[in-house]
Amino acid sequence: MKNITPSQLLFLSLLLLCFTSLAFGQDTTHPDEVEALKEIGKTLGNKNWDTDIDPCSNQPPWNVTPGENSVSCNCSIPTDTFCHVVSM
């Protein structure tokens, strides 16, 4: 059996790390926008928004039918690692 050189091991480790981050990496809503949603929800008396759950995660209570306390996010800005709320 052929031994793996340190440089090959490093390359394989970096490759695995890249694939893992692509598979499991998930953008999150910018913390400032989460705080703003908390304030907006408080002002509107909205008790349905759970800001402990990322608003751009597409999980309840954020994934409701548009017009029913939902938010829309943009997570595809190439130079940004955060999702941004674009509509409520």
C-alpha positions as CSV (number, residue, x, y, z in Angstrom):
1,M,0.0,0.0,0.0
2,K,1.3,3.4,-0.9
3,N,1.9,5.9,1.9
4,I,0.3,9.3,1.7
5,T,2.7,12.2,1.8
6,P,2.1,15.2,4.1
7,S,1.4,17.4,1.1
8,Q,-1.2,14.9,-0.2
9,L,-2.8,14.7,3.3
10,L,-3.0,18.5,3.5
11,F,-4.6,18.7,0.0
12,L,-7.2,16.0,0.9
13,S,-7.9,17.8,4.2
14,L,-8.5,21.1,2.5
15,L,-10.6,19.5,-0.2
16,L,-12.8,17.8,2.5
17,L,-13.1,21.1,4.3
18,C,-14.3,22.9,1.1
19,F,-16.9,20.2,0.3
20,T,-18.1,20.2,3.9
21,S,-18.6,24.0,4.0
22,L,-20.4,23.8,0.6
23,A,-22.7,21.1,1.8
24,F,-23.4,22.4,5.2
25,G,-22.5,26.0,5.0
26,Q,-25.6,28.2,5.4
27,D,-25.8,31.9,5.2
28,T,-27.5,33.6,8.1
29,T,-29.4,36.8,8.4
30,H,-27.2,39.8,9.3
31,P,-27.5,40.4,13.1
32,D,-28.4,44.0,12.6
33,E,-31.4,43.0,10.5
34,V,-32.5,40.4,13.1
35,E,-32.5,43.2,15.7
36,A,-34.4,45.4,13.4
37,L,-37.0,42.7,12.8
38,K,-37.3,42.3,16.6
39,E,-38.1,46.0,16.9
40,I,-40.5,46.0,14.0
41,G,-42.3,43.0,15.4
42,K,-42.5,44.6,18.8
43,T,-43.9,47.8,17.4
44,L,-46.5,46.0,15.3
45,G,-47.4,43.7,18.2
46,N,-46.4,40.7,16.1
47,K,-46.0,37.7,18.4
48,N,-45.5,35.2,15.6
49,W,-42.0,36.1,14.7
50,D,-39.4,34.0,16.6
51,T,-36.1,35.7,16.2
52,D,-34.3,32.8,17.9
53,I,-34.8,31.1,14.6
54,D,-32.9,32.7,11.7
55,P,-35.5,34.7,9.6
56,C,-33.9,33.6,6.3
57,S,-33.8,29.9,7.3
58,N,-37.1,29.2,5.7
59,Q,-38.3,27.4,8.8
60,P,-41.5,28.1,10.8
61,P,-42.6,30.7,11.6
62,W,-40.7,32.5,8.8
63,N,-41.8,30.2,5.9
64,V,-45.5,31.2,6.0
65,T,-47.5,32.2,2.9
66,P,-46.5,35.7,1.6
67,G,-48.6,38.3,3.2
68,E,-49.0,36.4,6.5
69,N,-46.1,37.7,8.6
70,S,-43.5,36.4,6.2
71,V,-40.2,37.9,5.2
72,S,-38.3,37.4,1.9
73,C,-34.5,37.1,1.9
74,N,-31.7,37.4,-0.6
75,C,-28.8,35.1,0.2
76,S,-27.1,35.2,-3.2
77,I,-25.1,38.4,-3.0
78,P,-21.7,37.2,-4.2
79,T,-19.5,39.5,-2.1
80,D,-21.5,38.9,1.2
81,T,-21.7,36.0,3.5
82,F,-25.0,37.1,5.1
83,C,-28.6,36.9,3.9
84,H,-30.6,40.1,3.8
85,V,-34.3,40.8,4.3
86,V,-35.6,42.3,1.1
87,S,-39.3,42.4,1.9
88,M,-41.8,41.8,4.7
